[in-house]
Every structure is written in C-alpha cells, then in structure tokens.
Amino acid sequence: MSATIAVGSLMLYTRIPSLTKYYMSELKLELTKMVTDVVPGQIDDVMPELPSATGPAIELPASPF
C-alpha cells in the first residue's frame, strides 16, 4: 500500500508541469477569444466621429523685421 501511494505521488509530481502548461494554454486561448469579442465593440463606443471638413489654416505671426 505504501509503495502504491509513493508511486502514485511520484507520477502525479512528474505530471504537474505538463498539466499546468496544458491548462495555462487553454486559459490563454479562452481569454484571447473573450477579449477579441469584447474589444471591437468597446473601441467603437469610445472613438469620436471623424470630422468631414477642416477649418482654415492658421496664419503665421507678422515678422517684426
């Protein structure tokens, strides 16, 4: 029984890095999908309308010389 617990613990201990890497990659993928779905709508709401015309040019100050 002790040997089974020791072997099981050793196998779990050696698999932790690969399991962690797998779940982190899944989490990153899911977060990326969520952010790409939300961001375009947020940007459209915040951006002001672009002007259709501009004002006159600014005159240069008169030279004292």
PDBQT receptor file of N, H, CA, C and O in Angstrom, charges set to zero:
ATOM      1  N   MET A   1       0.825  -1.177   0.000  1.00  0.00    +0.000 N 
ATOM      2  CA  MET A   1       0.000   0.000   0.000  1.00  0.00    +0.000 C 
ATOM      3  C   MET A   1       0.879   1.254   0.000  1.00  0.00    +0.000 C 
ATOM      4  O   MET A   1       0.588   2.220  -0.705  1.00  0.00    +0.000 OA
ATOM      5  N   SER A   2       1.929   1.234   0.775  1.00  0.00    +0.000 N 
ATOM      6  H   SER A   2       2.166   0.449   1.348  1.00  0.00    +0.000 HD
ATOM      7  CA  SER A   2       2.836   2.380   0.814  1.00  0.00    +0.000 C 
ATOM      8  C   SER A   2       3.517   2.578  -0.537  1.00  0.00    +0.000 C 
ATOM      9  O   SER A   2       3.706   3.706  -0.990  1.00  0.00    +0.000 OA
ATOM     10  N   ALA A   3       3.878   1.483  -1.163  1.00  0.00    +0.000 N 
ATOM     11  H   ALA A   3       3.724   0.566  -0.794  1.00  0.00    +0.000 HD
ATOM     12  CA  ALA A   3       4.529   1.580  -2.476  1.00  0.00    +0.000 C 
ATOM     13  C   ALA A   3       3.574   2.178  -3.505  1.00  0.00    +0.000 C 
ATOM     14  O   ALA A   3       3.995   2.972  -4.347  1.00  0.00    +0.000 OA
ATOM     15  N   THR A   4       2.292   1.809  -3.451  1.00  0.00    +0.000 N 
ATOM     16  H   THR A   4       1.950   1.164  -2.767  1.00  0.00    +0.000 HD
ATOM     17  CA  THR A   4       1.293   2.342  -4.378  1.00  0.00    +0.000 C 
ATOM     18  C   THR A   4       1.128   3.847  -4.185  1.00  0.00    +0.000 C 
ATOM     19  O   THR A   4       1.064   4.601  -5.156  1.00  0.00    +0.000 OA
ATOM     20  N   ILE A   5       1.061   4.272  -2.939  1.00  0.00    +0.000 N 
ATOM     21  H   ILE A   5       1.114   3.660  -2.151  1.00  0.00    +0.000 HD
ATOM     22  CA  ILE A   5       0.937   5.703  -2.645  1.00  0.00    +0.000 C 
ATOM     23  C   ILE A   5       2.186   6.450  -3.111  1.00  0.00    +0.000 C 
ATOM     24  O   ILE A   5       2.085   7.537  -3.680  1.00  0.00    +0.000 OA
ATOM     25  N   ALA A   6       3.351   5.874  -2.872  1.00  0.00    +0.000 N 
ATOM     26  H   ALA A   6       3.433   4.991  -2.410  1.00  0.00    +0.000 HD
ATOM     27  CA  ALA A   6       4.601   6.511  -3.281  1.00  0.00    +0.000 C 
ATOM     28  C   ALA A   6       4.693   6.620  -4.810  1.00  0.00    +0.000 C 
ATOM     29  O   ALA A   6       5.072   7.665  -5.338  1.00  0.00    +0.000 OA
ATOM     30  N   VAL A   7       4.348   5.540  -5.514  1.00  0.00    +0.000 N 
ATOM     31  H   VAL A   7       4.041   4.691  -5.085  1.00  0.00    +0.000 HD
ATOM     32  CA  VAL A   7       4.398   5.554  -6.981  1.00  0.00    +0.000 C 
ATOM     33  C   VAL A   7       3.359   6.525  -7.535  1.00  0.00    +0.000 C 
ATOM     34  O   VAL A   7       3.654   7.276  -8.465  1.00  0.00    +0.000 OA
ATOM     35  N   GLY A   8       2.163   6.521  -6.986  1.00  0.00    +0.000 N 
ATOM     36  H   GLY A   8       1.924   5.910  -6.231  1.00  0.00    +0.000 HD
ATOM     37  CA  GLY A   8       1.114   7.452  -7.426  1.00  0.00    +0.000 C 
ATOM     38  C   GLY A   8       1.522   8.897  -7.205  1.00  0.00    +0.000 C 
ATOM     39  O   GLY A   8       1.308   9.746  -8.071  1.00  0.00    +0.000 OA
ATOM     40  N   SER A   9       2.107   9.179  -6.056  1.00  0.00    +0.000 N 
ATOM     41  H   SER A   9       2.281   8.489  -5.352  1.00  0.00    +0.000 HD
ATOM     42  CA  SER A   9       2.568  10.538  -5.764  1.00  0.00    +0.000 C 
ATOM     43  C   SER A   9       3.684  10.953  -6.704  1.00  0.00    +0.000 C 
ATOM     44  O   SER A   9       3.710  12.092  -7.170  1.00  0.00    +0.000 OA
ATOM     45  N   LEU A  10       4.599  10.053  -6.987  1.00  0.00    +0.000 N 
ATOM     46  H   LEU A  10       4.579   9.128  -6.608  1.00  0.00    +0.000 HD
ATOM     47  CA  LEU A  10       5.705  10.347  -7.895  1.00  0.00    +0.000 C 
ATOM     48  C   LEU A  10       5.189  10.618  -9.304  1.00  0.00    +0.000 C 
ATOM     49  O   LEU A  10       5.650  11.549  -9.965  1.00  0.00    +0.000 OA
ATOM     50  N   MET A  11       4.236   9.813  -9.765  1.00  0.00    +0.000 N 
ATOM     51  H   MET A  11       3.861   9.057  -9.228  1.00  0.00    +0.000 HD
ATOM     52  CA  MET A  11       3.679  10.022 -11.103  1.00  0.00    +0.000 C 
ATOM     53  C   MET A  11       2.944  11.360 -11.186  1.00  0.00    +0.000 C 
ATOM     54  O   MET A  11       3.079  12.082 -12.174  1.00  0.00    +0.000 OA
ATOM     55  N   LEU A  12       2.177  11.689 -10.164  1.00  0.00    +0.000 N 
ATOM     56  H   LEU A  12       2.068  11.103  -9.361  1.00  0.00    +0.000 HD
ATOM     57  CA  LEU A  12       1.467  12.965 -10.139  1.00  0.00    +0.000 C 
ATOM     58  C   LEU A  12       2.464  14.126 -10.108  1.00  0.00    +0.000 C 
ATOM     59  O   LEU A  12       2.286  15.124 -10.806  1.00  0.00    +0.000 OA
ATOM     60  N   TYR A  13       3.506  13.987  -9.299  1.00  0.00    +0.000 N 
ATOM     61  H   TYR A  13       3.651  13.176  -8.732  1.00  0.00    +0.000 HD
ATOM     62  CA  TYR A  13       4.518  15.034  -9.182  1.00  0.00    +0.000 C 
ATOM     63  C   TYR A  13       5.233  15.281 -10.509  1.00  0.00    +0.000 C 
ATOM     64  O   TYR A  13       5.535  16.426 -10.845  1.00  0.00    +0.000 OA
ATOM     65  N   THR A  14       5.506  14.216 -11.264  1.00  0.00    +0.000 N 
ATOM     66  H   THR A  14       5.261  13.286 -10.991  1.00  0.00    +0.000 HD
ATOM     67  CA  THR A  14       6.198  14.384 -12.537  1.00  0.00    +0.000 C 
ATOM     68  C   THR A  14       5.258  14.918 -13.617  1.00  0.00    +0.000 C 
ATOM     69  O   THR A  14       5.730  15.483 -14.604  1.00  0.00    +0.000 OA
ATOM     70  N   ARG A  15       3.954  14.758 -13.461  1.00  0.00    +0.000 N 
ATOM     71  H   ARG A  15       3.571  14.299 -12.659  1.00  0.00    +0.000 HD
ATOM     72  CA  ARG A  15       2.997  15.228 -14.466  1.00  0.00    +0.000 C 
ATOM     73  C   ARG A  15       2.515  16.651 -14.205  1.00  0.00    +0.000 C 
ATOM     74  O   ARG A  15       1.886  17.240 -15.084  1.00  0.00    +0.000 OA
ATOM     75  N   ILE A  16       2.781  17.219 -13.051  1.00  0.00    +0.000 N 
ATOM     76  H   ILE A  16       3.293  16.740 -12.337  1.00  0.00    +0.000 HD
ATOM     77  CA  ILE A  16       2.287  18.554 -12.717  1.00  0.00    +0.000 C 
ATOM     78  C   ILE A  16       2.752  19.611 -13.722  1.00  0.00    +0.000 C 
ATOM     79  O   ILE A  16       1.917  20.413 -14.140  1.00  0.00    +0.000 OA
ATOM     80  N   PRO A  17       4.018  19.673 -14.140  1.00  0.00    +0.000 N 
ATOM     81  CA  PRO A  17       4.407  20.712 -15.105  1.00  0.00    +0.000 C 
ATOM     82  C   PRO A  17       3.662  20.619 -16.436  1.00  0.00    +0.000 C 
ATOM     83  O   PRO A  17       3.264  21.643 -16.989  1.00  0.00    +0.000 OA
ATOM     84  N   SER A  18       3.471  19.413 -16.953  1.00  0.00    +0.000 N 
ATOM     85  H   SER A  18       3.794  18.580 -16.503  1.00  0.00    +0.000 HD
ATOM     86  CA  SER A  18       2.766  19.285 -18.233  1.00  0.00    +0.000 C 
ATOM     87  C   SER A  18       1.287  19.616 -18.077  1.00  0.00    +0.000 C 
ATOM     88  O   SER A  18       0.697  20.224 -18.970  1.00  0.00    +0.000 OA
ATOM     89  N   LEU A  19       0.676  19.227 -16.955  1.00  0.00    +0.000 N 
ATOM     90  H   LEU A  19       1.155  18.733 -16.229  1.00  0.00    +0.000 HD
ATOM     91  CA  LEU A  19      -0.724  19.568 -16.718  1.00  0.00    +0.000 C 
ATOM     92  C   LEU A  19      -0.893  21.074 -16.564  1.00  0.00    +0.000 C 
ATOM     93  O   LEU A  19      -1.840  21.652 -17.098  1.00  0.00    +0.000 OA
ATOM     94  N   THR A  20       0.014  21.705 -15.842  1.00  0.00    +0.000 N 
ATOM     95  H   THR A  20       0.783  21.236 -15.408  1.00  0.00    +0.000 HD
ATOM     96  CA  THR A  20      -0.048  23.146 -15.652  1.00  0.00    +0.000 C 
ATOM     97  C   THR A  20       0.110  23.863 -16.987  1.00  0.00    +0.000 C 
ATOM     98  O   THR A  20      -0.626  24.809 -17.268  1.00  0.00    +0.000 OA
ATOM     99  N   LYS A  21       1.048  23.431 -17.805  1.00  0.00    +0.000 N 
ATOM    100  H   LYS A  21       1.646  22.663 -17.577  1.00  0.00    +0.000 HD
ATOM    101  CA  LYS A  21       1.266  24.041 -19.108  1.00  0.00    +0.000 C 
ATOM    102  C   LYS A  21       0.028  23.894 -19.989  1.00  0.00    +0.000 C 
ATOM    103  O   LYS A  21      -0.352  24.830 -20.693  1.00  0.00    +0.000 OA
ATOM    104  N   TYR A  22      -0.595  22.729 -19.952  1.00  0.00    +0.000 N 
ATOM    105  H   TYR A  22      -0.287  21.968 -19.381  1.00  0.00    +0.000 HD
ATOM    106  CA  TYR A  22      -1.790  22.473 -20.756  1.00  0.00    +0.000 C 
ATOM    107  C   TYR A  22      -2.931  23.391 -20.334  1.00  0.00    +0.000 C 
ATOM    108  O   TYR A  22      -3.559  24.026 -21.181  1.00  0.00    +0.000 OA
ATOM    109  N   TYR A  23      -3.206  23.467 -19.037  1.00  0.00    +0.000 N 
ATOM    110  H   TYR A  23      -2.696  22.951 -18.349  1.00  0.00    +0.000 HD
ATOM    111  CA  TYR A  23      -4.315  24.289 -18.569  1.00  0.00    +0.000 C 
ATOM    112  C   TYR A  23      -4.039  25.774 -18.757  1.00  0.00    +0.000 C 
ATOM    113  O   TYR A  23      -4.970  26.540 -19.009  1.00  0.00    +0.000 OA
ATOM    114  N   MET A  24      -2.796  26.196 -18.643  1.00  0.00    +0.000 N 
ATOM    115  H   MET A  24      -2.040  25.574 -18.438  1.00  0.00    +0.000 HD
ATOM    116  CA  MET A  24      -2.463  27.604 -18.882  1.00  0.00    +0.000 C 
ATOM    117  C   MET A  24      -2.676  27.954 -20.351  1.00  0.00    +0.000 C 
ATOM    118  O   MET A  24      -3.172  29.039 -20.653  1.00  0.00    +0.000 OA
ATOM    119  N   SER A  25      -2.314  27.063 -21.268  1.00  0.00    +0.000 N 
ATOM    120  H   SER A  25      -1.912  26.181 -21.022  1.00  0.00    +0.000 HD
ATOM    121  CA  SER A  25      -2.524  27.348 -22.686  1.00  0.00    +0.000 C 
ATOM    122  C   SER A  25      -4.015  27.395 -23.008  1.00  0.00    +0.000 C 
ATOM    123  O   SER A  25      -4.443  28.222 -23.813  1.00  0.00    +0.000 OA
ATOM    124  N   GLU A  26      -4.807  26.526 -22.397  1.00  0.00    +0.000 N 
ATOM    125  H   GLU A  26      -4.459  25.854 -21.743  1.00  0.00    +0.000 HD
ATOM    126  CA  GLU A  26      -6.255  26.558 -22.596  1.00  0.00    +0.000 C 
ATOM    127  C   GLU A  26      -6.848  27.857 -22.050  1.00  0.00    +0.000 C 
ATOM    128  O   GLU A  26      -7.725  28.453 -22.675  1.00  0.00    +0.000 OA
ATOM    129  N   LEU A  27      -6.375  28.288 -20.898  1.00  0.00    +0.000 N 
ATOM    130  H   LEU A  27      -5.663  27.804 -20.390  1.00  0.00    +0.000 HD
ATOM    131  CA  LEU A  27      -6.860  29.525 -20.293  1.00  0.00    +0.000 C 
ATOM    132  C   LEU A  27      -6.503  30.730 -21.157  1.00  0.00    +0.000 C 
ATOM    133  O   LEU A  27      -7.333  31.617 -21.353  1.00  0.00    +0.000 OA
ATOM    134  N   LYS A  28      -5.268  30.771 -21.679  1.00  0.00    +0.000 N 
ATOM    135  H   LYS A  28      -4.593  30.050 -21.519  1.00  0.00    +0.000 HD
ATOM    136  CA  LYS A  28      -4.861  31.869 -22.552  1.00  0.00    +0.000 C 
ATOM    137  C   LYS A  28      -5.708  31.905 -23.816  1.00  0.00    +0.000 C 
ATOM    138  O   LYS A  28      -6.098  32.982 -24.267  1.00  0.00    +0.000 OA
ATOM    139  N   LEU A  29      -5.993  30.754 -24.386  1.00  0.00    +0.000 N 
ATOM    140  H   LEU A  29      -5.676  29.879 -24.020  1.00  0.00    +0.000 HD
ATOM    141  CA  LEU A  29      -6.815  30.682 -25.592  1.00  0.00    +0.000 C 
ATOM    142  C   LEU A  29      -8.221  31.209 -25.327  1.00  0.00    +0.000 C 
ATOM    143  O   LEU A  29      -8.757  31.975 -26.127  1.00  0.00    +0.000 OA
ATOM    144  N   GLU A  30      -8.808  30.811 -24.231  1.00  0.00    +0.000 N 
ATOM    145  H   GLU A  30      -8.372  30.188 -23.581  1.00  0.00    +0.000 HD
ATOM    146  CA  GLU A  30     -10.154  31.261 -23.882  1.00  0.00    +0.000 C 
ATOM    147  C   GLU A  30     -10.178  32.761 -23.605  1.00  0.00    +0.000 C 
ATOM    148  O   GLU A  30     -11.095  33.454 -24.046  1.00  0.00    +0.000 OA
ATOM    149  N   LEU A  31      -9.184  33.271 -22.883  1.00  0.00    +0.000 N 
ATOM    150  H   LEU A  31      -8.439  32.708 -22.524  1.00  0.00    +0.000 HD
ATOM    151  CA  LEU A  31      -9.127  34.710 -22.613  1.00  0.00    +0.000 C 
ATOM    152  C   LEU A  31      -8.926  35.511 -23.894  1.00  0.00    +0.000 C 
ATOM    153  O   LEU A  31      -9.510  36.583 -24.051  1.00  0.00    +0.000 OA
ATOM    154  N   THR A  32      -8.113  35.007 -24.802  1.00  0.00    +0.000 N 
ATOM    155  H   THR A  32      -7.638  34.136 -24.674  1.00  0.00    +0.000 HD
ATOM    156  CA  THR A  32      -7.898  35.689 -26.076  1.00  0.00    +0.000 C 
ATOM    157  C   THR A  32      -9.198  35.772 -26.861  1.00  0.00    +0.000 C 
ATOM    158  O   THR A  32      -9.504  36.812 -27.444  1.00  0.00    +0.000 OA
ATOM    159  N   LYS A  33      -9.963  34.692 -26.882  1.00  0.00    +0.000 N 
ATOM    160  H   LYS A  33      -9.714  33.847 -26.409  1.00  0.00    +0.000 HD
ATOM    161  CA  LYS A  33     -11.252  34.706 -27.578  1.00  0.00    +0.000 C 
ATOM    162  C   LYS A  33     -12.205  35.722 -26.951  1.00  0.00    +0.000 C 
ATOM    163  O   LYS A  33     -12.890  36.455 -27.665  1.00  0.00    +0.000 OA
ATOM    164  N   MET A  34     -12.249  35.768 -25.629  1.00  0.00    +0.000 N 
ATOM    165  H   MET A  34     -11.693  35.173 -25.049  1.00  0.00    +0.000 HD
ATOM    166  CA  MET A  34     -13.146  36.700 -24.952  1.00  0.00    +0.000 C 
ATOM    167  C   MET A  34     -12.752  38.143 -25.230  1.00  0.00    +0.000 C 
ATOM    168  O   MET A  34     -13.612  38.982 -25.497  1.00  0.00    +0.000 OA
ATOM    169  N   VAL A  35     -11.468  38.434 -25.170  1.00  0.00    +0.000 N 
ATOM    170  H   VAL A  35     -10.769  37.752 -24.954  1.00  0.00    +0.000 HD
ATOM    171  CA  VAL A  35     -11.004  39.805 -25.381  1.00  0.00    +0.000 C 
ATOM    172  C   VAL A  35     -11.253  40.245 -26.816  1.00  0.00    +0.000 C 
ATOM    173  O   VAL A  35     -11.686  41.374 -27.042  1.00  0.00    +0.000 OA
ATOM    174  N   THR A  36     -10.991  39.384 -27.789  1.00  0.00    +0.000 N 
ATOM    175  H   THR A  36     -10.638  38.466 -27.606  1.00  0.00    +0.000 HD
ATOM    176  CA  THR A  36     -11.215  39.768 -29.183  1.00  0.00    +0.000 C 
ATOM    177  C   THR A  36     -12.697  39.948 -29.482  1.00  0.00    +0.000 C 
ATOM    178  O   THR A  36     -13.042  40.682 -30.408  1.00  0.00    +0.000 OA
ATOM    179  N   ASP A  37     -13.570  39.312 -28.739  1.00  0.00    +0.000 N 
ATOM    180  H   ASP A  37     -13.289  38.716 -27.987  1.00  0.00    +0.000 HD
ATOM    181  CA  ASP A  37     -15.006  39.539 -28.919  1.00  0.00    +0.000 C 
ATOM    182  C   ASP A  37     -15.448  40.856 -28.305  1.00  0.00    +0.000 C 
ATOM    183  O   ASP A  37     -16.343  41.508 -28.843  1.00  0.00    +0.000 OA
ATOM    184  N   VAL A  38     -14.851  41.264 -27.199  1.00  0.00    +0.000 N 
ATOM    185  H   VAL A  38     -14.124  40.735 -26.762  1.00  0.00    +0.000 HD
ATOM    186  CA  VAL A  38     -15.285  42.450 -26.462  1.00  0.00    +0.000 C 
ATOM    187  C   VAL A  38     -14.642  43.730 -26.995  1.00  0.00    +0.000 C 
ATOM    188  O   VAL A  38     -15.315  44.757 -27.075  1.00  0.00    +0.000 OA
ATOM    189  N   VAL A  39     -13.380  43.696 -27.354  1.00  0.00    +0.000 N 
ATOM    190  H   VAL A  39     -12.834  42.861 -27.289  1.00  0.00    +0.000 HD
ATOM    191  CA  VAL A  39     -12.623  44.907 -27.671  1.00  0.00    +0.000 C 
ATOM    192  C   VAL A  39     -13.183  45.699 -28.857  1.00  0.00    +0.000 C 
ATOM    193  O   VAL A  39     -13.305  46.917 -28.724  1.00  0.00    +0.000 OA
ATOM    194  N   PRO A  40     -13.531  45.109 -30.001  1.00  0.00    +0.000 N 
ATOM    195  CA  PRO A  40     -14.023  45.940 -31.106  1.00  0.00    +0.000 C 
ATOM    196  C   PRO A  40     -15.241  46.773 -30.740  1.00  0.00    +0.000 C 
ATOM    197  O   PRO A  40     -15.322  47.935 -31.139  1.00  0.00    +0.000 OA
ATOM    198  N   GLY A  41     -16.176  46.226 -30.005  1.00  0.00    +0.000 N 
ATOM    199  H   GLY A  41     -16.110  45.282 -29.682  1.00  0.00    +0.000 HD
ATOM    200  CA  GLY A  41     -17.348  46.991 -29.581  1.00  0.00    +0.000 C 
ATOM    201  C   GLY A  41     -16.981  48.122 -28.642  1.00  0.00    +0.000 C 
ATOM    202  O   GLY A  41     -17.555  49.207 -28.728  1.00  0.00    +0.000 OA
ATOM    203  N   GLN A  42     -16.042  47.889 -27.757  1.00  0.00    +0.000 N 
ATOM    204  H   GLN A  42     -15.575  47.007 -27.688  1.00  0.00    +0.000 HD
ATOM    205  CA  GLN A  42     -15.619  48.923 -26.821  1.00  0.00    +0.000 C 
ATOM    206  C   GLN A  42     -14.920  50.070 -27.546  1.00  0.00    +0.000 C 
ATOM    207  O   GLN A  42     -15.128  51.235 -27.205  1.00  0.00    +0.000 OA
ATOM    208  N   ILE A  43     -14.099  49.754 -28.536  1.00  0.00    +0.000 N 
ATOM    209  H   ILE A  43     -13.930  48.808 -28.812  1.00  0.00    +0.000 HD
ATOM    210  CA  ILE A  43     -13.381  50.789 -29.278  1.00  0.00    +0.000 C 
ATOM    211  C   ILE A  43     -14.359  51.642 -30.069  1.00  0.00    +0.000 C 
ATOM    212  O   ILE A  43     -14.216  52.864 -30.104  1.00  0.00    +0.000 OA
ATOM    213  N   ASP A  44     -15.350  51.025 -30.706  1.00  0.00    +0.000 N 
ATOM    214  H   ASP A  44     -15.466  50.032 -30.678  1.00  0.00    +0.000 HD
ATOM    215  CA  ASP A  44     -16.325  51.775 -31.480  1.00  0.00    +0.000 C 
ATOM    216  C   ASP A  44     -17.126  52.729 -30.600  1.00  0.00    +0.000 C 
ATOM    217  O   ASP A  44     -17.478  53.823 -31.039  1.00  0.00    +0.000 OA
ATOM    218  N   ASP A  45     -17.417  52.329 -29.368  1.00  0.00    +0.000 N 
ATOM    219  H   ASP A  45     -17.131  51.440 -29.011  1.00  0.00    +0.000 HD
ATOM    220  CA  ASP A  45     -18.175  53.189 -28.455  1.00  0.00    +0.000 C 
ATOM    221  C   ASP A  45     -17.363  54.394 -27.985  1.00  0.00    +0.000 C 
ATOM    222  O   ASP A  45     -17.935  55.457 -27.745  1.00  0.00    +0.000 OA
ATOM    223  N   VAL A  46     -16.061  54.255 -27.850  1.00  0.00    +0.000 N 
ATOM    224  H   VAL A  46     -15.596  53.392 -28.045  1.00  0.00    +0.000 HD
ATOM    225  CA  VAL A  46     -15.221  55.303 -27.281  1.00  0.00    +0.000 C 
ATOM    226  C   VAL A  46     -14.726  56.299 -28.338  1.00  0.00    +0.000 C 
ATOM    227  O   VAL A  46     -14.562  57.481 -28.039  1.00  0.00    +0.000 OA
ATOM    228  N   MET A  47     -14.493  55.842 -29.545  1.00  0.00    +0.000 N 
ATOM    229  H   MET A  47     -14.627  54.881 -29.788  1.00  0.00    +0.000 HD
ATOM    230  CA  MET A  47     -13.906  56.697 -30.582  1.00  0.00    +0.000 C 
ATOM    231  C   MET A  47     -14.896  57.775 -31.024  1.00  0.00    +0.000 C 
ATOM    232  O   MET A  47     -16.059  57.475 -31.295  1.00  0.00    +0.000 OA
ATOM    233  N   PRO A  48     -14.436  59.040 -31.100  1.00  0.00    +0.000 N 
ATOM    234  CA  PRO A  48     -15.315  60.102 -31.592  1.00  0.00    +0.000 C 
ATOM    235  C   PRO A  48     -15.428  60.034 -33.116  1.00  0.00    +0.000 C 
ATOM    236  O   PRO A  48     -14.618  59.388 -33.781  1.00  0.00    +0.000 OA
ATOM    237  N   GLU A  49     -16.438  60.706 -33.652  1.00  0.00    +0.000 N 
ATOM    238  H   GLU A  49     -17.095  61.231 -33.112  1.00  0.00    +0.000 HD
ATOM    239  CA  GLU A  49     -16.615  60.759 -35.098  1.00  0.00    +0.000 C 
ATOM    240  C   GLU A  49     -15.513  61.615 -35.714  1.00  0.00    +0.000 C 
ATOM    241  O   GLU A  49     -15.115  62.632 -35.145  1.00  0.00    +0.000 OA
ATOM    242  N   LEU A  50     -15.030  61.204 -36.864  1.00  0.00    +0.000 N 
ATOM    243  H   LEU A  50     -15.354  60.378 -37.326  1.00  0.00    +0.000 HD
ATOM    244  CA  LEU A  50     -14.013  61.985 -37.564  1.00  0.00    +0.000 C 
ATOM    245  C   LEU A  50     -14.680  63.164 -38.252  1.00  0.00    +0.000 C 
ATOM    246  O   LEU A  50     -15.791  63.029 -38.764  1.00  0.00    +0.000 OA
ATOM    247  N   PRO A  51     -14.015  64.330 -38.276  1.00  0.00    +0.000 N 
ATOM    248  CA  PRO A  51     -14.619  65.490 -38.929  1.00  0.00    +0.000 C 
ATOM    249  C   PRO A  51     -14.671  65.294 -40.441  1.00  0.00    +0.000 C 
ATOM    250  O   PRO A  51     -13.820  64.620 -41.020  1.00  0.00    +0.000 OA
ATOM    251  N   SER A  52     -15.674  65.889 -41.066  1.00  0.00    +0.000 N 
ATOM    252  H   SER A  52     -16.366  66.437 -40.595  1.00  0.00    +0.000 HD
ATOM    253  CA  SER A  52     -15.798  65.779 -42.513  1.00  0.00    +0.000 C 
ATOM    254  C   SER A  52     -15.120  66.951 -43.211  1.00  0.00    +0.000 C 
ATOM    255  O   SER A  52     -14.830  66.872 -44.405  1.00  0.00    +0.000 OA
ATOM    256  N   ALA A  53     -14.862  68.041 -42.485  1.00  0.00    +0.000 N 
ATOM    257  H   ALA A  53     -15.097  68.105 -41.515  1.00  0.00    +0.000 HD
ATOM    258  CA  ALA A  53     -14.177  69.198 -43.059  1.00  0.00    +0.000 C 
ATOM    259  C   ALA A  53     -13.253  69.786 -41.999  1.00  0.00    +0.000 C 
ATOM    260  O   ALA A  53     -13.445  69.568 -40.803  1.00  0.00    +0.000 OA
ATOM    261  N   THR A  54     -12.256  70.530 -42.448  1.00  0.00    +0.000 N 
ATOM    262  H   THR A  54     -12.100  70.707 -43.420  1.00  0.00    +0.000 HD
ATOM    263  CA  THR A  54     -11.334  71.171 -41.509  1.00  0.00    +0.000 C 
ATOM    264  C   THR A  54     -11.500  72.678 -41.588  1.00  0.00    +0.000 C 
ATOM    265  O   THR A  54     -12.098  73.197 -42.530  1.00  0.00    +0.000 OA
ATOM    266  N   GLY A  55     -10.972  73.372 -40.605  1.00  0.00    +0.000 N 
ATOM    267  H   GLY A  55     -10.485  72.950 -39.840  1.00  0.00    +0.000 HD
ATOM    268  CA  GLY A  55     -11.059  74.822 -40.565  1.00  0.00    +0.000 C 
ATOM    269  C   GLY A  55      -9.980  75.466 -41.415  1.00  0.00    +0.000 C 
ATOM    270  O   GLY A  55      -9.181  74.767 -42.038  1.00  0.00    +0.000 OA
ATOM    271  N   PRO A  56      -9.946  76.799 -41.446  1.00  0.00    +0.000 N 
ATOM    272  CA  PRO A  56      -8.938  77.494 -42.235  1.00  0.00    +0.000 C 
ATOM    273  C   PRO A  56      -7.538  77.316 -41.623  1.00  0.00    +0.000 C 
ATOM    274  O   PRO A  56      -7.383  76.940 -40.461  1.00  0.00    +0.000 OA
ATOM    275  N   ALA A  57      -6.545  77.598 -42.443  1.00  0.00    +0.000 N 
ATOM    276  H   ALA A  57      -6.670  77.904 -43.387  1.00  0.00    +0.000 HD
ATOM    277  CA  ALA A  57      -5.167  77.489 -41.971  1.00  0.00    +0.000 C 
ATOM    278  C   ALA A  57      -4.869  78.584 -40.949  1.00  0.00    +0.000 C 
ATOM    279  O   ALA A  57      -5.464  79.660 -41.001  1.00  0.00    +0.000 OA
ATOM    280  N   ILE A  58      -3.964  78.319 -40.035  1.00  0.00    +0.000 N 
ATOM    281  H   ILE A  58      -3.480  77.444 -39.993  1.00  0.00    +0.000 HD
ATOM    282  CA  ILE A  58      -3.578  79.305 -39.030  1.00  0.00    +0.000 C 
ATOM    283  C   ILE A  58      -2.538  80.228 -39.651  1.00  0.00    +0.000 C 
ATOM    284  O   ILE A  58      -1.557  79.776 -40.242  1.00  0.00    +0.000 OA
ATOM    285  N   GLU A  59      -2.767  81.512 -39.507  1.00  0.00    +0.000 N 
ATOM    286  H   GLU A  59      -3.564  81.879 -39.027  1.00  0.00    +0.000 HD
ATOM    287  CA  GLU A  59      -1.826  82.479 -40.075  1.00  0.00    +0.000 C 
ATOM    288  C   GLU A  59      -0.568  82.563 -39.229  1.00  0.00    +0.000 C 
ATOM    289  O   GLU A  59      -0.610  82.419 -38.007  1.00  0.00    +0.000 OA
ATOM    290  N   LEU A  60       0.543  82.798 -39.895  1.00  0.00    +0.000 N 
ATOM    291  H   LEU A  60       0.577  82.915 -40.888  1.00  0.00    +0.000 HD
ATOM    292  CA  LEU A  60       1.795  82.996 -39.184  1.00  0.00    +0.000 C 
ATOM    293  C   LEU A  60       1.826  84.397 -38.612  1.00  0.00    +0.000 C 
ATOM    294  O   LEU A  60       1.303  85.322 -39.233  1.00  0.00    +0.000 OA
ATOM    295  N   PRO A  61       2.419  84.578 -37.455  1.00  0.00    +0.000 N 
ATOM    296  CA  PRO A  61       2.501  85.925 -36.897  1.00  0.00    +0.000 C 
ATOM    297  C   PRO A  61       3.366  86.824 -37.796  1.00  0.00    +0.000 C 
ATOM    298  O   PRO A  61       4.286  86.353 -38.465  1.00  0.00    +0.000 OA
ATOM    299  N   ALA A  62       3.058  88.097 -37.794  1.00  0.00    +0.000 N 
ATOM    300  H   ALA A  62       2.311  88.480 -37.250  1.00  0.00    +0.000 HD
ATOM    301  CA  ALA A  62       3.809  89.050 -38.613  1.00  0.00    +0.000 C 
ATOM    302  C   ALA A  62       5.233  89.173 -38.089  1.00  0.00    +0.000 C 
ATOM    303  O   ALA A  62       5.463  89.206 -36.880  1.00  0.00    +0.000 OA
ATOM    304  N   SER A  63       6.169  89.239 -39.000  1.00  0.00    +0.000 N 
ATOM    305  H   SER A  63       5.982  89.213 -39.982  1.00  0.00    +0.000 HD
ATOM    306  CA  SER A  63       7.571  89.346 -38.615  1.00  0.00    +0.000 C 
ATOM    307  C   SER A  63       7.893  90.800 -38.253  1.00  0.00    +0.000 C 
ATOM    308  O   SER A  63       7.514  91.707 -38.993  1.00  0.00    +0.000 OA
ATOM    309  N   PRO A  64       8.579  91.040 -37.140  1.00  0.00    +0.000 N 
ATOM    310  CA  PRO A  64       8.907  92.412 -36.748  1.00  0.00    +0.000 C 
ATOM    311  C   PRO A  64      10.029  92.997 -37.616  1.00  0.00    +0.000 C 
ATOM    312  O   PRO A  64      10.349  94.174 -37.452  1.00  0.00    +0.000 OA
ATOM    313  N   PHE A  65      10.627  92.250 -38.512  1.00  0.00    +0.000 N 
ATOM    314  H   PHE A  65      10.367  91.294 -38.646  1.00  0.00    +0.000 HD
ATOM    315  CA  PHE A  65      11.732  92.758 -39.316  1.00  0.00    +0.000 C 
ATOM    316  C   PHE A  65      11.274  93.214 -40.645  1.00  0.00    +0.000 C 
ATOM    317  O   PHE A  65      12.082  93.673 -41.452  1.00  0.00    +0.000 OA
TER     318      PHE A  65
